Amino acid sequence: MKHSCTRREFLASTSLMLFAAAAHGADALPEKPEPIIDIHQHTNYSFRTDEQLLAHQKAMGVTQTILLPAGSLYGLEANCTGNSAVYNFCQDHPGEYVYCANEVAGLPGARSEIEKWLKKGALGIAEQKFHVNCDSPAIEEIAEIAQEYKVPVLLHFQHNVYNLGIENFHKILEKYPKVNFIGHAQTWWSNIDKNSDQKTMYPMGKVTPGGLTDRLLTEYPNMYGDLSAGSGLNALNRDKEFTQGFFDRHQNKLLYGSDCNDAIGRGPGCQGARTIATVRQLAPSKAIERKLLYENAKRVFKL
């Protein structure tokens, strides 16, 4: 005998199913992906198209990306585009993409160019990757702008090439205590090791504790670290036991960035995706993992 379901029976059965789903929690309802902020990406990176950039970030699971423009004279050695390009890209993808401002440190007109984009909504000054001493008047001008607009500065440290003399950077940290500085690249990451050879860009092997980078992060509240690029990934993987302690000590100071020019965004060829996997593998706790992949960036860039 065919049974016809009444409205009352339908509502009752629906209520039971919803109750059961709630009782089983995550087993019954799909979880929303955890947010990830990537603080270090570029447009036209190694001639990657805008469509490839969008696909790359989505494939990595990134939910918000900060675009870092080149200066007017240089493409950050990777043909990256400048302030206007990143601004227009973010206008086309509001919320999901935000941007920093940039100009060659020490260039006449650098202040007015950077201020122009900060007034339009840029979240920081980055990526500073120019051939100047890291404690020079040129960097002091960048710091003064950042102090006035209350934004962070991200610097690429590379021995004898960009932001020279990392051993002197404490002078800037001390002179501008209200400005948050974010360290990045080969010389920043090689100096997690006390015995770092400044000429070696991608050192391997066990880390000798007490390196300059570790000390800067420990001693200066306004010093932060960007986990991005091959230099960051190499540093995290060379001594995993050290890295776990490093993550624990500096859990409020490290921010995930990819700085990855891969066109796909997943698999062994994508350094950015591998860095996310490494953070998840080596973070001493889930709480620390969330700080590194999301919370610290949200706080420092006021997202």
Number of C-alpha atoms within 10 A of each C-alpha: 3 4 5 7 9 9 9 9 11 11 12 11 12 12 12 12 12 12 12 12 14 13 11 11 12 11 10 12 10 8 9 7 9 11 14 23 25 29 28 27 24 30 24 21 22 16 14 16 13 14 9 18 22 17 14 22 23 15 14 20 18 23 17 21 23 25 29 30 30 29 26 15 10 16 18 20 10 15 16 22 21 24 23 11 17 26 22 12 16 17 12 11 12 11 12 13 20 22 28 29 31 29 28 25 23 18 12 10 11 19 18 12 17 24 19 14 20 21 11 10 14 26 25 27 27 27 26 27 26 23 16 20 19 24 19 18 13 16 22 17 15 21 26 15 22 24 17 11 16 16 22 26 27 23 24 24 25 24 18 15 14 20 24 21 18 22 13 13 16 16 12 17 21 12 12 17 15 17 24 24 26 24 24 26 25 24 28 26 31 28 26 24 19 16 14 18 12 16 13 12 18 17 20 13 9 13 22 14 15 13 17 20 22 20 15 20 20 15 11 15 15 19 23 26 26 28 32 26 20 20 19 25 21 19 25 23 18 16 15 16 13 19 20 17 14 19 22 16 14 16 19 19 21 25 25 27 27 29 23 24 24 18 20 17 25 18 12 9 14 18 22 31 22 19 24 24 11 15 23 17 13 21 21 17 13 9 11 22 21 18 22 27 25 22 21 21 24 16 11 19 17 11 12
